[in-house]
Amino acid sequence: MLYISVGRIRLDNVFKNPNRLFRLKHRFGSILLFLIVLVLSFVSISGVSCGGKKRSRAAVKGNAHAVILFSKGDVSLKSPTLGAWLIPGFSIPVLDGDIVNTGVDGEAFLLFSRSSMLYLAPRTTVRFYFRKDESQIEISRGDSKLWSGAKGSKIKMIVSAGTVSANSAVFCISVIPCRSMDIAVERGSIEFSLVSGECMKLTRGEGVTVSYATIQSQPLENDVDLYINRLNPAALSATLLLPKFFKDRTVREEIESEANSRIDLGAPDVWSYVNLGRVFYDKGLYEESRTCFFKALEIKEQMPQALSGVGMTLAAERKWHDAIGFFARALRINDRSIESLTGIALSSMGAGNLRAARKFLNKALRYFGDDSRLYCALGIINLFEGKFSDAKNNLLRADAIKTDYYFPSLLLAGVEMVEKSFQSGYSRIENAFNSGLYDSMVVNSAGVNALKQNTVKSSYFRRIGESGDMRERLWGLKNGSVVDVELRNYRRAKNRLKSVLIIKPDFASAYADLGYVCCRLGEPEEAISSLKAAASIEPDNYLWREWIAFFFFERGNFIEASKAAEEAFQLNPGCWACQLMKGICVFESGDRENAITTIKQALSVAPDHGLSPFEHALKGSAFIKMGAVKRAIGEFNKAIQLDPANALYFSLRGDAYLTLGNYKKAASSYRNCLKLDPDNKTSRINLVRLLAEEGKCKEARKELETGLKRNPEEMDYLLELVRCLVKSKSYGAACDSINEVLSSQHLDDALRVEFFILEGLAFNGLGQKEKSIEAYHSALVTDPMRGDAWFYLGEALESLERVNDAIEAYRKAVECSTSQKRWSDLKQKAIRRITILEKKLLQESDTNPLHISDFRSFCVVKAGLRFFISGI
């Protein structure tokens, strides 16, 4: 008979016996449950073991709404998850909370969607907030342009003057800090609201200048086409305009040597000057290059190569219309000159005439066949025209032509990232890097993407960090320092940043990074000097003053923090973090009513996502001031998730839990803080006090001894140690420690009072009442307003049955008490002791008759005392 066996159970017999069927179901259920638990355990374990990278990549896929496609000059990018600035290459995803900062000569293009592009002009700082349904862009200063041409696309721009939102519109915005905002519309319409609440609507062809102060509109005279179509094709010009044989360094050196020899011999021909001009152009010496081309034209006036050469130098200096004139002259001589066709196309692109640029590029392709560089230029034009599919096709053609030209791969990677094909985009950059093409842009792109994905690899930047080219070496060292920051190797990061500043002494973001690194190394003086250097290099950049304010705020210097925050706020009135810091500083100064108003205003515009760790901590501190402690803990938790290596956030969270009375979680936060920063005095003292309150005096003493080993002269630790000794009734040890401390000459009056009071308590515990009284008197000589010293003195006098003196001491304790809970408790105790001692005096007066004069005096004193108590 055929049967199936499971374990020792035969299924042919099972169905004859219901009990066996039940046992089989039970056994299968147990096995199934076990398998489910096993799978869930595996998933959870795998999530824990490699969750950092997976979460980061998931975040990139879910939140990257923009991609940097093109950059020129100094363009820095900072992520809320990274501790330093990056110089981006091509095809870098921009995440929620990222800040892009362009230098004096820096430019960047960011692609948001198939036809939404943002141009970042020099001296522009932009912060991105990405949500499900909209994108918010905060402009701090400089000239900024925004494209939003896709139908139904919604992009909101927040500027100092208010909020600008657009739907199916292409428009241009130029922001001048603290003065005005220019808005122009090429097609569609836009609506925007001002701070005053006034709403304005512009349609096609309309433009206004909105003044921040008066909110009055004026006609806009700027040419919108020049803004929208502006592009610097410098990255293409060097490779497109020079002959292909110039790629061979040996050939290039031979040409240069031969040309110089002919000139030195006094027998130069026209080609000597043309080739030497090309050599100078390749080296970036445009004035010298142009001089050589003009000398060639003196010999042969109608030479297209020389005319194109002059156009090349003018285009490299962004003199587009002058360059077009020389290229046009060359084309009239030879309408099939590759240099002239390419040059006039690129210059037309730079001048904003995309139609002419496309025309000449297509003509060049008809004459000379497939060329990856020409297809790449066409792809760029298509991107600016909003023809995303055409752009992708042209870039794919360029990439399919197997050359050593990397540019199409990097642009195509950016296009794929915009389509949310992040892994495909990363793969293209990886392939370019692994192909062995030594190019700083490729290496930097691969490295920055690795950092954004949380796969830190120093190898990406080592190649360019060891380059003989100063510019490439600068990039390698700068971004290599970012890797060091991520690996918490702050000393090496500092050395690399010092090398960066030797190469480029006016590098503001390098100074800012150095300030951050010095903060982590515990070098406050160098940190603040570095941050101030960044602010002096870029006086209009509010970010560096915001960082200075953060620095002082973190260290409790609220006066300097308020000053720096105010300066940053003047540069960028939309900086909610500076407004928030200023409100907290005002709160600490005592003006709580105005402070709460300022804090509420800042929190009303502060975003919930995309913040740096410190900004989350700043919001948490503000919520503490407003009494919203649970919300504060939530912000501290977010800060810890983003930067779990920062002890400050654990300390702040511990303080919040302490406010709620959750002592267990407070102690845990303080311990985590001390693991990261063993010298954090505030957290250690708070932890010691919590342990002492719970009666864990041994643990408290152990914590203090650990602190004293690291800082033997820290008087606050000694003070808490003596408190623990007194609380644990180790009075002799307490007296010995106090004698050592009081003999020190470096003890301020406030601490001296504390030690005298503890000495009095210790002597009182030893039964030495007279010495106890002496100690309290010593404390009161230094500070006569210490209500606790008067109270403990009253207790000592009462124990010696010096009733009148005790009553007088208790009365002083009542007079010196403040509104704090500790003092108010002592005040109530002192009032009760006065009442009890009064009754005792009355009882004594009944058993011991007084003379009439003594009785009258007693009645006067008693009446006065009752009047005093009733007044209290």
TAHU-V113913 format. One record per residue. SS is DSSP state (helix for helix, strand for strand, loop for the rest). Layout:
BEGIN
ss=SS
ss=SS
END
This chain:
BEGIN
ss=loop
ss=loop
ss=loop
ss=loop
ss=strand
ss=strand
ss=loop
ss=loop
ss=strand
ss=strand
ss=helix
ss=helix
ss=helix
ss=helix
ss=loop
ss=loop
ss=loop
ss=helix
ss=helix
ss=helix
ss=helix
ss=helix
ss=helix
ss=helix
ss=helix
ss=helix
ss=helix
ss=helix
ss=helix
ss=helix
ss=helix
ss=helix
ss=helix
ss=helix
ss=helix
ss=helix
ss=helix
ss=helix
ss=helix
ss=helix
ss=helix
ss=helix
ss=helix
ss=helix
ss=helix
ss=helix
ss=helix
ss=helix
ss=helix
ss=helix
ss=helix
ss=helix
ss=helix
ss=helix
ss=helix
ss=helix
ss=helix
ss=helix
ss=helix
ss=helix
ss=helix
ss=helix
ss=helix
ss=loop
ss=loop
ss=strand
ss=strand
ss=strand
ss=strand
ss=strand
ss=strand
ss=strand
ss=loop
ss=loop
ss=strand
ss=strand
ss=strand
ss=strand
ss=loop
ss=loop
ss=loop
ss=loop
ss=loop
ss=loop
ss=strand
ss=strand
ss=strand
ss=loop
ss=loop
ss=loop
ss=loop
ss=strand
ss=strand
ss=strand
ss=loop
ss=loop
ss=loop
ss=loop
ss=strand
ss=strand
ss=strand
ss=strand
ss=loop
ss=loop
ss=loop
ss=loop
ss=strand
ss=strand
ss=strand
ss=strand
ss=strand
ss=strand
ss=strand
ss=loop
ss=loop
ss=strand
ss=strand
ss=strand
ss=strand
ss=strand
ss=loop
ss=loop
ss=loop
ss=loop
ss=strand
ss=strand
ss=strand
ss=strand
ss=strand
ss=strand
ss=loop
ss=loop
ss=loop
ss=loop
ss=strand
ss=strand
ss=strand
ss=strand
ss=strand
ss=loop
ss=loop
ss=loop
ss=strand
ss=strand
ss=strand
ss=strand
ss=loop
ss=loop
ss=loop
ss=loop
ss=loop
ss=loop
ss=loop
ss=strand
ss=strand
ss=strand
ss=strand
ss=strand
ss=strand
ss=loop
ss=loop
ss=strand
ss=strand
ss=strand
ss=strand
ss=strand
ss=strand
ss=strand
ss=strand
ss=strand
ss=strand
ss=strand
ss=strand
ss=strand
ss=strand
ss=strand
ss=loop
ss=loop
ss=loop
ss=strand
ss=strand
ss=strand
ss=strand
ss=strand
ss=strand
ss=strand
ss=strand
ss=strand
ss=strand
ss=strand
ss=strand
ss=strand
ss=strand
ss=strand
ss=loop
ss=loop
ss=loop
ss=loop
ss=strand
ss=strand
ss=strand
ss=strand
ss=strand
ss=loop
ss=loop
ss=loop
ss=strand
ss=strand
ss=strand
ss=strand
ss=strand
ss=loop
ss=loop
ss=loop
ss=loop
ss=loop
ss=strand
ss=strand
ss=strand
ss=loop
ss=loop
ss=loop
ss=loop
ss=helix
ss=helix
ss=helix
ss=helix
ss=helix
ss=loop
ss=loop
ss=loop
ss=loop
ss=loop
ss=helix
ss=helix
ss=helix
ss=helix
ss=helix
ss=helix
ss=helix
ss=helix
ss=loop
ss=loop
ss=helix
ss=helix
ss=helix
ss=helix
ss=loop
ss=helix
ss=helix
ss=helix
ss=helix
ss=helix
ss=helix
ss=helix
ss=helix
ss=helix
ss=helix
ss=helix
ss=helix
ss=helix
ss=helix
ss=helix
ss=helix
ss=loop
ss=loop
ss=loop
ss=loop
ss=loop
ss=helix
ss=helix
ss=helix
ss=helix
ss=helix
ss=helix
ss=helix
ss=helix
ss=helix
ss=helix
ss=helix
ss=helix
ss=helix
ss=loop
ss=loop
ss=loop
ss=helix
ss=helix
ss=helix
ss=helix
ss=helix
ss=helix
ss=helix
ss=helix
ss=helix
ss=helix
ss=helix
ss=helix
ss=helix
ss=helix
ss=loop
ss=loop
ss=loop
ss=loop
ss=helix
ss=helix
ss=helix
ss=helix
ss=helix
ss=helix
ss=helix
ss=helix
ss=helix
ss=helix
ss=helix
ss=helix
ss=helix
ss=loop
ss=loop
ss=loop
ss=helix
ss=helix
ss=helix
ss=helix
ss=helix
ss=helix
ss=helix
ss=helix
ss=helix
ss=helix
ss=helix
ss=helix
ss=helix
ss=helix
ss=loop
ss=loop
ss=loop
ss=loop
ss=helix
ss=helix
ss=helix
ss=helix
ss=helix
ss=helix
ss=helix
ss=helix
ss=helix
ss=helix
ss=helix
ss=helix
ss=helix
ss=helix
ss=loop
ss=loop
ss=helix
ss=helix
ss=helix
ss=helix
ss=helix
ss=helix
ss=helix
ss=helix
ss=helix
ss=helix
ss=helix
ss=helix
ss=helix
ss=helix
ss=helix
ss=loop
ss=loop
ss=loop
ss=helix
ss=helix
ss=helix
ss=helix
ss=helix
ss=helix
ss=helix
ss=helix
ss=helix
ss=helix
ss=helix
ss=helix
ss=helix
ss=helix
ss=loop
ss=loop
ss=helix
ss=helix
ss=helix
ss=helix
ss=helix
ss=helix
ss=helix
ss=helix
ss=helix
ss=helix
ss=helix
ss=helix
ss=helix
ss=loop
ss=loop
ss=loop
ss=loop
ss=loop
ss=loop
ss=helix
ss=helix
ss=helix
ss=helix
ss=helix
ss=helix
ss=helix
ss=helix
ss=helix
ss=helix
ss=helix
ss=helix
ss=loop
ss=loop
ss=loop
ss=helix
ss=helix
ss=helix
ss=helix
ss=helix
ss=helix
ss=helix
ss=helix
ss=helix
ss=helix
ss=helix
ss=helix
ss=helix
ss=loop
ss=loop
ss=loop
ss=loop
ss=loop
ss=helix
ss=helix
ss=helix
ss=helix
ss=helix
ss=helix
ss=helix
ss=helix
ss=helix
ss=helix
ss=helix
ss=helix
ss=helix
ss=loop
ss=loop
ss=loop
ss=loop
ss=loop
ss=loop
ss=helix
ss=helix
ss=helix
ss=helix
ss=helix
ss=helix
ss=helix
ss=loop
ss=loop
ss=loop
ss=loop
ss=helix
ss=helix
ss=helix
ss=helix
ss=helix
ss=helix
ss=helix
ss=helix
ss=helix
ss=helix
ss=helix
ss=helix
ss=helix
ss=helix
ss=helix
ss=helix
ss=helix
ss=loop
ss=loop
ss=loop
ss=helix
ss=helix
ss=helix
ss=helix
ss=helix
ss=helix
ss=helix
ss=helix
ss=helix
ss=helix
ss=helix
ss=helix
ss=helix
ss=helix
ss=loop
ss=loop
ss=loop
ss=loop
ss=helix
ss=helix
ss=helix
ss=helix
ss=helix
ss=helix
ss=helix
ss=helix
ss=helix
ss=helix
ss=helix
ss=helix
ss=helix
ss=loop
ss=loop
ss=loop
ss=helix
ss=helix
ss=helix
ss=helix
ss=helix
ss=helix
ss=helix
ss=helix
ss=helix
ss=helix
ss=helix
ss=helix
ss=helix
ss=helix
ss=loop
ss=loop
ss=loop
ss=loop
ss=helix
ss=helix
ss=helix
ss=helix
ss=helix
ss=helix
ss=helix
ss=helix
ss=helix
ss=helix
ss=helix
ss=helix
ss=helix
ss=loop
ss=loop
ss=loop
ss=helix
ss=helix
ss=helix
ss=helix
ss=helix
ss=helix
ss=helix
ss=helix
ss=helix
ss=helix
ss=helix
ss=helix
ss=helix
ss=helix
ss=loop
ss=loop
ss=loop
ss=loop
ss=helix
ss=helix
ss=helix
ss=helix
ss=helix
ss=helix
ss=helix
ss=helix
ss=helix
ss=helix
ss=helix
ss=helix
ss=helix
ss=helix
ss=loop
ss=loop
ss=helix
ss=helix
ss=helix
ss=helix
ss=helix
ss=helix
ss=helix
ss=helix
ss=helix
ss=helix
ss=helix
ss=helix
ss=helix
ss=helix
ss=loop
ss=loop
ss=loop
ss=loop
ss=loop
ss=loop
ss=loop
ss=helix
ss=helix
ss=helix
ss=helix
ss=helix
ss=helix
ss=helix
ss=helix
ss=helix
ss=helix
ss=helix
ss=helix
ss=helix
ss=helix
ss=loop
ss=loop
ss=helix
ss=helix
ss=helix
ss=helix
ss=helix
ss=helix
ss=helix
ss=helix
ss=helix
ss=helix
ss=helix
ss=helix
ss=helix
ss=helix
ss=loop
ss=loop
ss=loop
ss=loop
ss=helix
ss=helix
ss=helix
ss=helix
ss=helix
ss=helix
ss=helix
ss=helix
ss=helix
ss=helix
ss=helix
ss=helix
ss=helix
ss=helix
ss=loop
ss=loop
ss=helix
ss=helix
ss=helix
ss=helix
ss=helix
ss=helix
ss=helix
ss=helix
ss=helix
ss=helix
ss=helix
ss=helix
ss=helix
ss=helix
ss=loop
ss=loop
ss=loop
ss=loop
ss=helix
ss=helix
ss=helix
ss=helix
ss=helix
ss=helix
ss=helix
ss=helix
ss=helix
ss=helix
ss=helix
ss=helix
ss=helix
ss=loop
ss=loop
ss=loop
ss=helix
ss=helix
ss=helix
ss=helix
ss=helix
ss=helix
ss=helix
ss=helix
ss=helix
ss=helix
ss=helix
ss=helix
ss=helix
ss=helix
ss=loop
ss=loop
ss=loop
ss=loop
ss=helix
ss=helix
ss=helix
ss=helix
ss=helix
ss=helix
ss=helix
ss=helix
ss=helix
ss=helix
ss=helix
ss=helix
ss=helix
ss=loop
ss=loop
ss=loop
ss=helix
ss=helix
ss=helix
ss=helix
ss=helix
ss=helix
ss=helix
ss=helix
ss=helix
ss=helix
ss=helix
ss=helix
ss=loop
ss=loop
ss=loop
ss=loop
ss=loop
ss=loop
ss=helix
ss=helix
ss=helix
ss=helix
ss=helix
ss=helix
ss=helix
ss=helix
ss=helix
ss=helix
ss=helix
ss=helix
ss=helix
ss=helix
ss=helix
ss=helix
ss=helix
ss=loop
ss=loop
ss=loop
ss=helix
ss=helix
ss=helix
ss=helix
ss=helix
ss=helix
ss=helix
ss=helix
ss=helix
ss=helix
ss=helix
ss=helix
ss=helix
ss=helix
ss=loop
ss=loop
ss=loop
ss=loop
ss=helix
ss=helix
ss=helix
ss=helix
ss=helix
ss=helix
ss=helix
ss=helix
ss=helix
ss=helix
ss=helix
ss=helix
ss=helix
ss=loop
ss=loop
ss=loop
ss=helix
ss=helix
ss=helix
ss=helix
ss=helix
ss=helix
ss=helix
ss=helix
ss=helix
ss=helix
ss=helix
ss=helix
ss=helix
ss=helix
ss=loop
ss=loop
ss=loop
ss=loop
ss=helix
ss=helix
ss=helix
ss=helix
ss=helix
ss=helix
ss=helix
ss=helix
ss=helix
ss=helix
ss=helix
ss=helix
ss=helix
ss=helix
ss=helix
ss=helix
ss=helix
ss=helix
ss=helix
ss=helix
ss=helix
ss=helix
ss=helix
ss=helix
ss=helix
ss=helix
ss=helix
ss=loop
ss=loop
ss=loop
ss=loop
ss=helix
ss=helix
ss=helix
ss=helix
ss=helix
ss=helix
ss=helix
ss=helix
ss=helix
ss=helix
ss=helix
ss=helix
ss=helix
ss=helix
ss=helix
ss=helix
ss=helix
ss=helix
ss=helix
ss=helix
ss=loop
END
